[in-house]
Amino acid sequence: MFLFPLLSLRAWAADLESVKLAWQNGEVCVDNGLISRRWKLVDGLPVPTSLVAYGREWLKPDGLPGIVPPGGAPKQPLTIKWSEESGCADPVEAPSRRGTLSVVGSDGCGYRWHLQVFAGCPAITCRVERVGEGEAEVGKHEDLSGDATGMEQQKVTGKGGPDRDLMERLPLAAMHAQLTTVDLYDRTDDCDNLAAEREWRLGPKQAIQAQTCLAAITDPLAGAGLALLKHAPLPGARPVKNPVDVIGQNRLVRLLGHGAGKEGEGYAWSVIAWQGGRWERAAVLHRLQERFRPYQAGRDGLLLSNTWGDRNRDARLNEPFIRAEIDAGAALGVDVCQVDLGWQKGVTSISTSNDTSKKGVWNGFWAADPEFWKPSPERFPQGMDGLANAARAKGMALGLWFAPDSSHDFANWEKDAGVLLDFYRNHGIRFIKVDGVKATTKAGELNLQRLFARVRTETQGELSIDLDVTAEVRPGYFGAMQVGPLFLENRYSDWGHWWPHATLRNLWQLAWYVPPQRLRIEFLNPRRNAEKYEGSPLAPGCYPAEYPFATTLVANPLAWMEVSSLPADAAQPIGALAAVWRKHRDELHTGTTLPIGECPSGAAWTGFCSVGENAAQVLVFRELTHDAEREMELPLPAGKWRVEPIAGSGKAVWREGRLHVAIPEPLHWIWVRLTLDRSSAKP
């Protein structure tokens, strides 16, 4: 009953005529019809004068700088230059309009301020790049904490403190705003609670401080808000540390920490506006991320298999085994058969090689063996071409595991890019899982991004990278949004660590902030290791065989198993569902996919609703609950919706503005498609 007017703005995607971006009369002005911003340059620094979203002014300007680059204000007199360009900034991005204001002082030091805005997306993105050798002050800000004295006294804060390294300073017009800070976690080998929110009242007494990539300002009286998104690794994984990212007190919110380091290149950040509630906030967050990598059929949203989930690691890897995987994958409906670690000549520290004379490494691959990334002559004497051709003959693609060389700040990034480009050009391999990344320095982080950018540019975005975020120091959810799916987690039934409801919970919680289309989500062979789960009513074997696969359909499904070992009683229902999914997945993935129902717990009614231009698709999961029926509120406008079944069990009907779902048995699910009777729709 909320979202359709917002989501229909997809039609604006190519309409850059709606976007205005200019430098005139000492002001930077940006407007795309949904959000507009103005800054006036004062003493070489941008001072915000207006932020209007959906006709509402958010700022009460106080004349203080809204952006302070890491090197501080440039010295007078200033040299100021402005440039503009339009089109796709990256081969995988949607078209945008971009402007750069260069402000350089008399000593040759200053900054370049980059702005980017997409059509049909209520967001404006900025990035600051230091020019010259100015001092990079990190995370300095006015200390608002103070000491408790037991005495009531008037305090005036946020009125000109020594902010440095400042990305945004927003003096709010709203008198009763709230601040929500979002804690996200990756390194999923250790973490299994990946998302949480904290909500604060912005009052005069307490300064709210948080380390985060994402915060939201809400005006409850207006039913509207602004989100602040830092395009950076999560706080613990950033090479340049800053003590705090967001500070909020009274009617002032600040975002700090460009993360420029000595190299001078700061992270981008976005201010995003929405009207409504939590669904609308999630929708605009999705919308912006989708602009940086729009869904492309045939490249995204594919079912990928990887044998590592059965814990044999690379022990079985050889050509006959992978050919069997290709044959079994084709029967199951797999799109990409991915060969994990062990295909290469070089030996890693987690290889199962029996040759003890070869000491494995987890870094320094080029130093260990100049032919590290050649196919193993013992396992794959014919190379990879035969397997790639075998996969193509079955309507599939072959994928490979790869680990960039993190040593010496990714000094070998160009060699690594050459390996990936060779896979693509000479062997037709377009799907790569990138693992082993240790981006511990700013120089290393930038070289890693150069590697990714080189590959995107020279393949025109056709080579897709699954970026593993399970361990070590990696870009995470927002640090490389143009890269392909995020390989979210490694779970194994061998140790009783894979629980279908827990994986669903992680996907459901993250979907409030990250589009499911950006995540690679696993399901395992539900028949393996049943004894590890004995006594649990939520054991993988308690579900219909296709249920765990169904929980991944809104994301990028990962068959985390040796599919050639999947028994027929599981392969048949999974394959049948895969065939249905293939028919509907493009519509499913081009919609905005939002969580519905309760947070998965093993005892909830939960699911997802993908809202598109002309239809919606809904997946509902009945966990271990006693009630066989539930009314599900959906993010759809009022009106009469026709319901068509797609897969699963039970029934669903539209009644009194909600989807009434009946699933007779627990641990079952249903998938339906809804179309709106336009004559019944309310404006």
N, C-alpha and C positions, 0 to 999 in steps of 0.2 A: 504493500500500500504506500510505498515511499519512492521507490528508486527509478521507475521507468523514465520520468522526464530527464533525469541525469544520465542514465545509461544510453538513451537514444542519441546522445551527443557524439557517439562514434562516427556519425555521418560527417562531423567536422574535421575528421582526421587529416584530409588532404587540403583543407581550405585555409591556406596560409594568408589569404586576403583578409581574414578576420583578425590577424595578428598585427599589432602596431608596435614598433620598437624604434625609439629615436633618442638622439642627444640634441637638445635645442635650448637655447637661452640659459645655459648652465644647469639644465635638468636632464636626467635620464627618465624616460617615460616608457612604460611597457603596458600593453593592453591586448587581451585576446577576446574580449566580450564577456568573459566569466570572471576574470580577475585582472586588476590593474594596479600598478605601483608607480610611485614617483619618488625620486631622490633629488635633492639639490646639493651640488658640490660646494662645500664650505671649507676653506683652508685645506683643500686637497682631499677631503674625506666626504663620502656620501652621507647626507643627513636625510632620513626618511620624512616625507611630507604627506604621503597618502598611501593607503592600502585598501582598496575597495574590492569586495567580492560579492557577487550577486546583488549589487546595488547598495551594499552596506559598508560604511567606513569603519575600519577597525582601529585606526590610530588616533591618538590625541598628541600631536607632535610636540616635542619639548626642545627641539633645536639642537640636540646632541647627535654626534655621529652614530649611524646605524651599522657601519662596517669600518673596522680598523684592521688594516693588513698586518701581517706578522712583523714587518719592519717599522710600523708606526706611520705617522703622517709624513709625506715627502716634504723636502725643504723648498721654500719659495725662492725664486719664481718657478712656476710649473710649466711644463710642456704637456699639453693635453691633445690626444688624438682619439678619434672615434672611427670604428669600422663596422660594417654590417655584412651579413651573408644569410642565404636561405638554402633550404634543401636538407639532405640527410647528412648529419655530421659524422655518422658512422654507417657502414654498410648494413647494419642490422637495425638501425634506428628509424623511427617515423620522421617525416619532414618536420623541420622546425625553423624558426627565425632566431638568429643569434646576433648579438652585438658585443663589441669589446671596447671598453674605455681604458686608454692607457694614460696614466698620470705619473709623470717622472719629474723629480725635483732637480734642483740646480747641481747636485752632486752626482747625478746619474742614477740615483736610487728612487724607487717608487713601486708601482704595482700595475698590473693589468687586471681589470675586472671584467669577467666574462658573464654574459647573461644569455639565457636560452629559454624559449617559450614555445610550446606546441599548441596547435589549434585544438579546440574542444577539450582541453584539460585545464582545470582551474589551479594551475601551479606555475610558479616562476622559479627557475633554477639559476643559481649564481656560483661562481668560483673565482677565487683570487689567486693570482700568481705574482710572486715578488719579483721585482726587477732590481738588478744590482746586488750589492752586498749589505743591505740593511739588516739590522739586528732582528733575529727571529725570536721575539718574546713569546713564551708559551703559557697560555692559560692564566695570565694575570688578570685579576678583576677585583673590584671593590669587595672587601670582606664584610658581609652583612650579618655574620653569625652573632658576634658580640658575646658578652658574658652576662649571665643572669645576676641581677643585683638585688632582686626582691623589691625594687622601687619602681612604681609606674612612672614612666617619663615619655615625653614626646620625642620620637626619633624620626629624622628625615634621612632616607636612604635612597640610593639609586639616582642621585641628582648630580652626577658629574664625577663619579669615582674614576680611578685610573684604569679603565678598561683597555686591554690590549688583546691582540689576537681574536678580535671580535667579528663574528659572522653576521649576527643579527642583533639589533636592539629594538624591541617593539614596545613603545609606550602605548598602552591600550586605552581605547575609549571606553570599553566595558568596565563597569564598576564592580561587577560580581563574577568575574571570570574564574574558571577552574583550570588547573594544570594537571594533565595526565602524563606520567612518565612510563615508558615501556622498557622493560628488561627483557632482552632477547639473549639466547645462548646458542652457540654452535658447539664445536668440539664434542660431538654427540657420542664419541666412544666413552666419554665420562659423564655427559649430561643427558638427562632424560626428562627434564622439565625445561622446556625451551622458550616459554613465553609467560610473562606476568605483567600486570598493570598496577600502578599506584596512582590514586587520584587525590589531589590536594586542592584545598581552597586557597586562592591567592589573596591573602590578607596582609595587613601591615605588620603583624607580629613575627611571622616566621619566614625566613628565606629558604625556599625550596631549592635544593641543589641535587643534581643527578648526573651520573655518567651514563650516557645513552646515545643511540643513533636516532631515536624517535621520541618526540613529545608532541602533545596536542593541547591547544588552548580552546576551551569551550565556553561560550556564553550561554548558560542555561536559559536565560530570559529570552534570547533570540533564537534558540534552537539552531545554532550555527557554530562553526569552529575553524581553527587554523591548525595545520600540522606542520611541524618542523622536522625535516628528514635530512640527516647528514649522510652523504654518499661515501661511507667510510667503513672499514672493518669495525667490528664490535670493539668497545673500549679496551678490553684486555689484549686485543690483537693488533693494536695500532703501534707502529714503530715510534711515532712521536707521541709521547704521553702528555696528557693535560689533566689536571686534577678534577675538572668539572666541565660538562658540556652544556648543561642547561641550568639557568638560575631564574627563579620566579619569585617575586614579592610584590604584593599590593597590585599595582596596575602596570608592572614592568616585567617583561620576559626577555632574557638574553640567551643567545646561542654562541658558544665560544669554541675555539680550538680549530684553526685552519689545518693544522697538521702538516705545515709546509716543510719543516725541517730545513737543513742547510740547502737543499735542492730548490726550495722556493715554490714548489707546486702544491697548492692547498687542495683540500677535498672540495668537491661541489656540495651544495646544499639546496634544498627546495623548501619554499613556503607554499603550502597546498590548502585550499579552502574547500569547505563543504557546508551544506545545509542539511539539517536533520539530525539523525542519531548515529549509533555505532555502525550500522550497515552502510550508511552514506559515507562515513569516514573511511571505512574499509574500501569502499568502491573507488574513492578518489585516490587512495594510496595504490590500489591496483592499477588504476588508469595511468598514473604517472609511470610506474614501473613497466607497464606494457608499451608505453611510448618508446622506452629505451630498447626494448626488444619485442616488437609485435609478433604474435603467433604466426608461424608460417607452416602451412600444411606440408607434410613430407619431411620436415626437419624437426618439428616440435611435437610434443604430445604423443610420442611413440612408445610402444612396448619393447623394452630392452631386456635381454637376458644376460646374466653374468654368473658363471659357475661358482664364484668364490663363496656364495652363501651356504654351500654344502660342506664347507670347511676342509675340503681336500687341498685347498690352496692351489699350487701349481703342479701337484704331484701327478695328475692325470693328463696334463696338457701335452698334446701332440696332434698331428694332423688327423689321424682317424677319429680321435675323440671329438675334435671340433667339427668334423664332418657329421658325426652322429648328432652333435648339438644343433647343427644347422637343420638337419632333417627333422629332428624332434621339434625344434622351434618353429619351423614352417607349418607343421601340423597343428601346433598350439596357437598360432597367430602372432608369433613374435616378429617384430619389425627389424630389430638389430640384434645380432649375436655378437656380444662383446667378449673378447678374450682378455682376461685380466693378467696381472703380473705373472711373468714366467714365459711369455712368448719370445722375449728378447734374449740376445746372446749374453748380455751382461747379467751378473748374479747379484741379487739384492740380499739384504740381511735377513729377509723373511722368506727367502726361497727354500724349497724343500730339496734342493740339489744334494746329492749324496757325495759329491766331489769335495771333500774337506780341504783340498788344496786351494780351492777358490774361496777367498774371503769375500763375503757379500758386503755391499755398501747400501746406505740409504741417502746418500748425498755424494757429490763429487763424482758423478757417473762418467764424465768425459775423462777425468784423470785416471779413474780405475780401469777404463777400457775404451779406447777411441772408437771401437766398434760395438759399444754397449747396446745401441739401438738397432743393430741388425737382427733379423730373425735368428733364433737359436738353430744352429745347423743340426743339432741332435734331435730336437723336437719337431722342427719344421724345415727339413732339408730342401723342400721345394719353395720356401718362402711363403709369402702371404697371398700371392696372386691367385693361386688355385682355390684357396678358401674364399677369397673375395668373390671370385667368379661363381663358385658353388652357391654362395649366399644370394648373389644377384639372380642366378637361375631359379631360385625359389621365391623370388620377389622380396628378398630381404637385403640387408646391408651387413657388412662386417665392421665391428668396432674394436678398438684396442685401448689398453691401459698405457699411461705414460706419466712419467714424473720429471718435471723440469729440474735442471741442476740448480739448486739453491745456493751453492757455494759461491763465495766472493760476490755477494749481492747480485746473484743471477748473471754473473759476467758472461756466461755462455748462452744468454737468451737468444741470440741470433742463430747459433747452432741448433738450439732446441726448436726454434721456429722453422728452421730448415728441415728438421726431421718431420714435423707435422705437415709441412707443405709437401714433402716427398710422399708421405702417406696419401695425401689428397691427389696430387698430380699424377703420380706414377702407379698408384694402386687403387685409386677410387675410394679410399677410406675416409669417411666424412664424420665419424662419431668417435670421440676420444674422451676417455675418463682421465682427468688430470689429478694426480695424487702426490703426496710427499712434499707439498709446498711448505716452505719455511721462510716467510717474508718478514724477517725480523728487523730490517732496517728500511729507512725511507728510500735509499738508493735501490735496494732490492725490490721493494714494492713497486717502484716506478719501472724498473726493468721487467718485472713480471707483467705489468700492464702493457708495456711495449711489445712483449711476446704475444699477448692476446690480441692486441690491435693489429700487429703485422699479419697474423693468421686470418683475422676477419677481413682485413683489407684485400689481401691477395687471393682469398677464396670467395670474395664478395659475400661473406657471411654464410657460405654453404657448409663449411666445416663447423660442426657443433661440438662444444666442449662441455662435458659434465664436470663441474668443479666440485671436488670432494671437500666437504667442510667438517669431516668427522674428527680431525685431530690437528695438532700443531698450530701454526700461525698463518691464517689464510684470510682472503678478502671477506668471507662471510656473506650475509644476506644482502648487503647494500654496497659493498666495496667494488663490485664488478658486475653491474646489472646488465651489461651488453653480452656477457658470457652466457653460455647455455644453462641447462638445468643444474640446480644445486644438488649434488649427491648427498642426501641428508644424513643417513645413518647406516651403520652396520649392525644388524641384529642377527643372532644365530640361535637356532633351536637346540644345537648341541650342548649349550650351557643353560638352556631354559630362559634365554634372554629375549626371545621374540614372542611378543603377545600381540595379536591382531588389534585388540582394543587400545593398546598403548601407542602403536604406530598411528592408528586413526586419531588418537588424542593429539599427538604432536602435529599432524597435518591440520586438524580442525583449529587448534589454537594459533598456529602460525598463519592460517588463512585470514585472520583479522588484519594482518600486516603485510603479508607476502602472497602474491597470487599463487594458488596451487600449481598453475601452469609453469611456475619457475622451480618446482621441486621434483626431485626423483625420489619416489616412495616405494619401498620394497614390500613384496609378499614372498613367502617361502613355500617350500614343499610341505603341505600340512600333514603329510603322512610320516615324516621323519621324526625320530626321537620322541615318540609318544610317551615313553617311560619317564622322560624328564619332567612331564607335566601331570603325572599321575595324581589324582585327587582334586584337580582344579576344574571347576565348571567353565572356565574361560580358556582351557587348553585349545591350541589350534585345531586339534582333531574334533572338537565339539561343534565346530561350525560346518555348514555346507562347504564343500571344497572350494567353490568359487567366491565365497564371502570375502576372504582376505584380498583377493584380486579386486573385488568390487569397491573396496575402500580406497583403492588407488586410482580409480578411473578418472577423477577430476584433475589428477596430477600427471606426471610422467611415470607410468608403471614400470617397476623393476622386478622381473622374475629372478629373484636372488637365489638361484638354484642351478643344479645340473638338470636341465629340462629332459634330457634323455633318460634320467632316472625317475622321472615323475610317473607314478603308477597310473594305469588307465582309468581307474575310478575317480582320480583327481583331474587327470588331463582332459577327459571328455567334457565335464562341466566348465572348466576354465576355458578350453578352446571354444566352446559354444558361446560363452559370454564375450570372448575376444572378438568373435565374428560379428556379434551385434554391436559391440562398442565401436568397431571400425566404421560402421555405417553412420554413427551418430557423433563421433568424437570431434569432428571439425566444428560443428555447431556447439558442442559442449565446451570446447576450449576457447572459442572466440567470444563466449559470453563472459560476464563478470561473475566469478564463482565465490559465493559467500557462505559462511557457516550458518546452519539453522539448528534449531532444537537445543538440547543441552550439551554441555561438554562431555565427550565420551569418557566413560569411567568403567565400562563393563556392565553398567546397570542403568543405561540412559536411552532415550529416544534422541537420535542425533542425525546429522547429515549435511548436505550441501544443496544449494540452489544456484544454478548457472543461469543468469539473466541475460538474454540476448535482445536483438532488435525486435524480433517478431514472435519469440517463443522463449520458454524457460524449460530447463531440465532439472529434475529434482531427484536426488538419491536420499532415501531415508533408511536408517539402520535401527532395528529394534535389538538392543542388547539384552542382557539377562534381566528383564523386567516382568512384573506380574500382569500389567495392563496390556491387553492385546490391541488397543486402539489409542490413537492420539491425534489431536488437532495440531497441525504445524503452522505457525505463522511464517509467512514467506515475504521476502522483500519485493513485492509486486504491487502494482496499483489496484485499486478497487475495480471490480467488474466481474463479468462471468468468464471463467476460464474452463476451457475444454481439456479434459485429462485423457491422455492415451498411454496405455502401459507399454513399456519397452522391455523390461526384464525383471527378474526377481519373483517374489511371491506376495500374495495378499492383494488388497484393493486400495484404490485412492480415488476420492471424489472431492470436487470443489463445493464447499458449502459455507454460506454466510461469511465469506471473505477469508476462509482458511482452507487448507488442504486437510481433509479428514482421511487418515491412513489407518487401515486395519491389516495387521500382520499376525496371523494366528499363532505362530510359533516364535519363541524367543531365539535370538541369534540368527535371525533371518533379515531380509532387506527387500526393498522395492525401488524400481527406477521408472519414472514416468516423464512424459513430455506434456507441457501445458501450452496452449495457444489461446490468445485473448480474443473474445468476441468484441470487436471494435465498437459495435453499436451499443455495448453495455459499459464501455470504459468511461470513467469519470475524469474530467480535466483536472 
